[in-house]
Amino acid sequence: MIMTITIQQALRPLFLTCFVIGLGAYPIKQPHLRIRWVTYLSILYSLTVWSLYIYVTYYVTTLFTLERIFFTIISFIITVINILATITSSFVGFYYHKKFEMCMIKLDAVDDTLEQLGTPKMHKRIFMWSKQIIIGWFLYSFTLNIYYVQNYAQHMSVFWALILSVIILYGTHVNILVDVLVIILLWYVGNRFDKVHEHIKCLLVGKELGIRRPWNKSIIAINKSTNNYKQVFWTTMHLYLELHRIARELNLMFGMKMTLQTASYLLYLTAFCYHMFLFIKYEYRKDLSFFDWFMICVWTSLFIIRLYIINYICDSVRYKANGIDKTIDQLTHVMRYADIWKEMYQFILQAMHHPLKFTGMGLFEFGQKFFWKFCITIATFVILMIQMKVPVNIGI
């Protein structure tokens, strides 16, 4: 078992895969070593990958007609948006490379501080999850590519079918991996918020028990923490502010990519629902095999699941971050902490006036409300398309 020390090393399988497919810099095993030439070579490698991808895409589009590559105009638009989102993620990743490294260093500092308070690290578990995620992502990508090769091979050679499947699905595969990385990072930040909440609540428990044993047996520094509540309070407040800044910076770094991808989800799911309505109404179900229906349902379900999980994680982290003022407010009713009530009130006001939000380039706010509004928007567009009788290629 590899002994992981930092969160960056725990996520190294994901970072290494992102580097191979043209996203981000090569993950150095010793993240404290800042080797600039590694970053420059990574940028050169990424530019080479994307230049080759764009050249092959251009060559294929001149060799075949768009009708043979994209069955409908909506498929073409979705593919273009996915490619733009992918290339944007690559350039934004290099632009915010130093900021991202600082976020990882800050997360390590938060973990080290929580460990001093008695919260164990979970880097080994994350390292195992990262390897399992990479294996699952590879199997899913391979299966989807085989399905597309099978469809394209009916109209062209297997070689060109393979090339087309890679071109069409490359952006989708990359975006899935980036989504997984964002979800893991946000989940981890939310988990650290939970631990901060637990240590603050321990002060309340300590009040009920006479400040004799407020932490459970797994806490290492029991004696130090119980006898110095000011140190515990200020430490947890510092951790909260650091996690708050990290969450905002992650939203800044991945917000543009998530916005473009949400737009592609809107187009794809609207087109899919409209096609399903036409298939059911005009009884074209027999034109597709059971395997085709299965792959369509799986792909659509993954789109919906990805969108739901991202909004759920954003909503969960936002709720955990913005709910700390209620926990601290309970401490203001304990006479033992009267000497720090003023600081508590100031912190509560700061938390209330600067709540954490996850936005898509400032256009909308991610969360459960946005997810349901997104679904309502799709239903509205489908109804309008049905009333306007928008023509499509039923044979897609």
Steps between C-alpha positions, in 0.01 A plus 500: 500500500636841401520734795324817390601813689313782329165538329683560171671164529169336593345636179810426291327229285242760392759773443723262304210395276407866445859568392500209254180619327628858474366665814726652761866460589682183587440418870837493675528247781653764725255792458715729716764497225416776251666396176403751232628300206251224586216749463641634172539150357145420612370806315694396189361147525144629544534735201630208292207279600236762423668613179504140378137459605389815317697404188352148488152641560541750217636232267213262575235770450647577156516131411143418603185707491356630825188291438708182519679612816215669686155356451324822606591866537446474876765227520742729319427790737538281810830360375634850429399618848665196658821565307494868600442406864787252486749738339388774738563268795850434369600865460327610821673215682843630397399861569394413854771239551677690779170590665392136486828389658447754777152358558650154542764636740228675702298180513807319631542769766134459598546123525813538713322739736196275529733211570647696790145543631447126473338450158681225303588549134325301228758521222543123469129457439496778240801344328312168466189682376708683239631174354152346495357809329767489229424132432125567481552805277720299262246214474213744437698689234605177330142367493359823358770515234427142393131589466581797275744294295226246441264771372755673279631170360168452321583791268883500484810296577580392853812717504312821428219391732756473779648842417157663493394345829814634669447848354132521590528355851837636610351821639228306681748263663725785611207697642386197700844469657510871585151472651617214720802704613280800586253280687777337706661833588169660600400192697831508684459869583150422629641217711754738654216745576328215685809441712522870585134491605570200721780677686283808555217283630749337735516833684125472561538141616786613724267752661247230580769269645676771694789520247636171626485278190330677205669295226459133436771243564638522147613857555872519570543839661224475760673672790637789296167571329276479806710736709549762226165564336622829352769322304249244374252772401752714313651195332163381372411851381827519309430159344151614401631811327766299315242247378271786400775654285593163351138436398477843335824445310384159377182663374709762320724240336228260385203737462546571127533133412193406706298777333585384147429142594163593650410662168587177316288304750206730430526450124558126516225417750250724319578331168489156661158558661360636173634201305352260755162668462515459122611138527209419729243700305590370153597150622858502373614289793570198278759695302743472792631180653478419868872572537452843339221583742711377789799717403278805446338456841838444669657806338200721580486372857868584545437855378219543752693334782808715438292817498313397815814402693679824413204708616451284808865530602498877446182532705638276775828691532315833493264384774786378720700819452210739555358309797794560730356829629214309665745273680710793623186684608434219747838572661391857573250360753776334705635721779838327493570655159386852593851639451491416126135586430602817313721304262225242455247767401745651252562162345125428477442830320786428261360154422151643443614783270746288297323168442661235285350462151588284202413685181539437131697809392259709708205405276332254737559323829554126515281305741185293531279793399700548183475128419120504518482827305725333242255208469204740471684690226555178304132410532403850381727482196369154408140619520581799277674274247200265495260788442721645225550153347875543464625260228784264588665196353298217652762247399761622746 
